[in-house]
């Protein structure tokens, strides 16, 4: 954009006001000597201009076509607009698009600085009409500098999928296969494009997660190990065999107990090896440990149900059925998607109406909130 020099509007109040209304976002720009419009106005002693520039609220600001500016790659105009726009998120939602989906800047540092702006922070994971995040858009147009800045940001979610089921990591892996420079970039930011994690997100504290998982796995291993030698129904003192050894429920109890103990031990082995593996493999081992640990928890629940059932089925069948139903419901509800739905179902209606903005952003659904409402 060719900027109108400040001196040309100093003595033309009407023209100056019109220009300020249209190009209000250039007020904070500096010339080659580091001086702003206010500095020039004070130097020329133009009172009306000094008054407007010191009190920007007096300017009747017109809409800035940031989409067109992005297409023309007017980086200075975009950055100046960001510094002065107080309601950037609302502007993006009204257009069902955001500046981060379209912005094009000349250098990597410009992208890094733009991501530090408070109003931009809330837009890092927002999705457009097609469900794409800013990272996906940067990868689709092969903007390596912007993609590198986003991949280096721990707040950016890389696993959000668009309406076609494609995630940022899918696009990144494809680019790395086709272009060696993209693969080199991934190594610089320590990102493995071929690594698929389900539970480990950028910024996850692996050490803290490893500690938590190891405590749970060790506890489960201890419980299931003890259960294997504390058999329901006891042992026949004459031959040392299990009294209820021929019952089907008892066999299920033993198999589930063995499975629970083996999977919990496997989690411990994964966590141990993750401590001496390279970063990518360590993330993968910890991520898979969560899945394996869930298997151990399910099996432990089954151990409890079958252990109770085999002991009291003849004396209190109704109690055994109630326990079986209760544990089954817990097992079903343990699924992450179902658990989220159940928790939301029991939240008071007054609270549900006040949507959690940060949660929407994390899920990449903030851009579609207006449609739901």
N, C-alpha and C positions, 0 to 999 in steps of 0.2 A: 504494500500500500504506500502510496506517495503521501507523506504527511504534510499538511499545510503548515508552513512556518508560523511560529508564534507572532512574529512582528507584523505579519500581514493582517492580523485580526485585532491588534492592540487598539487601533483607532476606529474600529468599525464594530461598535457594540452589538448591533443587531445581527450582523453576520457572525460575530464571535459567539453570541449566545446560541445561534442555530447550529454552529459547528460543535460547540460543547455538548449540545443536546444529542447530536448524532454520533459524535466520537468521544463520548464522556470517558471511555476507558483508557484514553491516551493521556489523561491528566498527569498520571504518575510517571510517564515516560521521560527519559533524560536525553539530551542531545549529546553530541560528541564531546562536549566539555563537562558533561555531568550535571547540567542545569535543567531544571524542570520549567514548565509553563509558569508556575508561580514565581520562580526566580526572575524570569524575563518580565513578568507583569510588575513586580516590585521595582525592578531596575528602570522600567519605563514609566513608573508611577501611574499606572492605569488603574484607578480605584475600582471601577465596576468589575474588572477582570480579577483583581485581587480578592474582592468580596466573594465572587463565585467560586474561585479556586480554594479559598480557605473555608468555604461553607458549601461543600458539594451537594448537600440536600436541597439547595435552591435550584439546582439544575434539573430540568424535566427530562430525565434520561429516556432515550428511545431504545427499542429492542436492538440487540446486537446479533447479527446473523452469524453465529459461531460455526454453523455447518458450512456455510460458504467460505468462511475464513479458513477452516480446516482444509477444505478442498484446494484452496489457493496456497496452502502452506504458509500462512502469514503468522509465523511463530511469535513475533513481538506483539501483534495485536491480540493473539490468544492469551499469552501470558499476562498482558495488561488487563484483559477482560477478567481473567481469573482473580487477579488482585482486587478487583473492584466489585465483582458480582457477589452479592450477599445471599443469594438464593439459588445457587447453582444446581443443587439436587432437584428442586422443584422444576426448574427450567428443563432439565433433562427428562424428567418424568412426563412433562406435558408433551414433549416431542417423541416420547417412547424411545428415546435415544439419549446418549450422554456424550459429553465432549471427549471423554476418554476412549470412546469407541472410534473416534474419527481423528483425533489430534495427530499432527505430524510436526515434529520438531527436529532441528538440525543436528543436535548433539545428544550423547548419552546423558551428560550432566543435566541438560535441560529436562529430560524425562525424569531423572532422579529427583530434581528439585520440585517438579510439578506434583509428584506423588507425595511430597511432604506437606503440601498445602492442606490445611484442615478440612476444607470443603470437598477436596478430592478424595480424602480418606474413605468417606462413606460410599464412594462410587467405584472402588476398586473391583468389587465382585458383583456389581449390579448387571443385570442382563438386558439386552435389547429385545426387540419384537421377536427375533428368531431364537431367543434364549442364549445368545452368545455373550460372553464376558469381554471386557476390554483386551484381555490376554489373547483370547481366541481371535478377535478382530486383528490384532497386531500380527499374529501368526499367519492369518489368511492373506494379508497384504504383504507378508514377508518383511515387515519392519523389524529388523534384527535389534536395533538400538532400543526400541520401546519394549520389545519382548524380553530383552536382557534385563532392563530395569524392573519389569514386572516380576520376572522369575527370581530376581534378587530380593524382592520384597516378601517378607514372611506373612504379611496379611493377605496376600493374593491367593485365592483358592484355585488350584490347578485341576481339580477333578470334577468341576461343575460341567454337566453335559447340556448341549443345546437341544433344540427340538428334534434334531436328527440323530441324537444319541452320541454325538462326537464331543470329546473333551479336549482341553488344551494339550494334554499330554499325548493324545492321539495325533493331533496336528504336528506337534513338536517332533514326535518320533518319525513321522513321514518326511518332514523337512530334513532331519538329520540323515536319513537314508539317501536322500536325493542330493544333498549339498554338504560337503565336508566342513565348510565354514560355520554352519549351524551346529555341527557336532563339537567343533572347537569352542564355540561360544558356551555350549552346555557344560563343558569341562571347566570353563572359567568361573561359572556361577555354581559349580558343584551340583548340577542337576542331571540325573540319569533319565533320559526321555523314555527308555524302555522299561523303567521300573514302575510297576503298578501296585500301589498301596491303597488299602481300603480304609484303614483306621488312622494311619499316620499322615497328618496334614503338615504343610509348611509351618515351621515355628514350633512344632511339637518338641517338648523336652524329652529326649530319648532316655536320658539317665533317670529322670523321675519316673517315667513310664516303666522302664525296666525294673526299677526297685519295687514298684507297686505290683507288677505282674508276678515277680518272683516270690513275693510274700504270699499272694493268693495261691499260686501254684504249689508252693511248699506246704501250705496249710491243707490243700486238697489231697496232696500226696500222702500226708500224715494220716488224714481221716480215712482215706480209702485203704491204705495199708493196714490200719488197725481194724477196719471193718472186715477185711479178708480173714482175720484170725479170731473175730468175734462173730461167729456165724449165728444167724437166727435159728432158734430151736435147740441150739447146743450140739454137743458131740456125744455119741454113744460110748460110754466108758468101757464097754467090753471089747469093741473092735476099733475104736477111735474114728469111726466114720460119722459124717453129719447125719443127724436124725432125720432131717427133711430133705436129704440129698436127692431123692427121686422126684420131687415136686418140680413142675415146670417153672413156677414163680421163683423157686430157689436157684435154679440154673440161670435164669435171667439176672437174678441178684448177683451171682458170681461173675457172669460175663460183663455186666455193667460196671461192677466194682473194678475188675481187671482193666477195662477200657478207661475208666476214669483215672486210675492210678497211672497207667501208661501215658495217657495224654498229658496229665499234669507233669510227669517227669520229662516228657518231650519238650514241654514249654520251658522247663528249667534248662535243658540242654541247649535249646535255641537261644535263650537269653545269655547263657555262658559264652557261646560262640559269637554272639553279637558284640560282645565286649572286645573281641580281638579281630573283628572283621573290618573291612573298609566301610566307609560311611554308607554307601548305597546298599550293600548287603546287610549291614547292621539295621538299617531302616526296614528292609524287607523281612528280616528275621523277627524283629519286634512286632511288625505288623501281622505276620502270620501267627505269632504267639497269641495274639488276641483271639483269633479264630479258633485255634486249638484249645485255648483255655475255655472258650464257650462250650466246646464239645465236652470237656471234662466236667463243667458245671451241669450240663444236661445229664450226663451219665451219673453224676453224684445224686441228682434229683431222682433218677430212676432207681438207683441203689436203695434210697430211702423208701420209695413207694413199694418196691417188691419185697424189701425186708419186712415192712409192716404187714403187707398183704399175706405173705406166706405164714405168718405167725398167728394172725387173728381172723383169717377168712372163715374158719368154722365156728368160732365163738361169737364174733361181732362182724358179720359181713357188711352191715350197713356202715359201720365206722370205716372199714377198709375202703368201701366205695367212696365215701366222703373224702377221705384222704387222697385217694387216687384222682378224684375230680379236682380237688384243690391244687395238687401238685401239677396236674395237667394244665390247668389254667395259668399257673405261674410259668410253666415251660413255654406255653404259647405266647404269653405276654412278654417274655424275655427277648423276643425278636425286636430289633431296634425300631423298625417302622411301626410295628403294632404298639410298642411301648410309648412312642411319641404320641400316637393317636389316643391311647388310653389316658395318658397324663393330661392331654389337652381337653379330653372329654370331661374330666372331673375338675377342671379349673372353673371357678365362678364365671358366669356369663359376663359380668361387669368387667372382669379382668380380660376376658377374651376379646372384648370389643376394642380394647386398647392394645393394638398389635405391637409386638416387640420389634422395633425397627432394626436393631442389630442382628436379630435372628433372621429376619427377612433377607438382609444383606449377605449373611453367611451362606444362606441357601440359594442366593442368586435370584430371588423372587421379588426384590423390592420394586423392580421396574413394572411389575404386573399388579401391584397393589390396587391401583386406581380401578382396574377392570373388575377385581373382586368386589370392591366396594360399590 
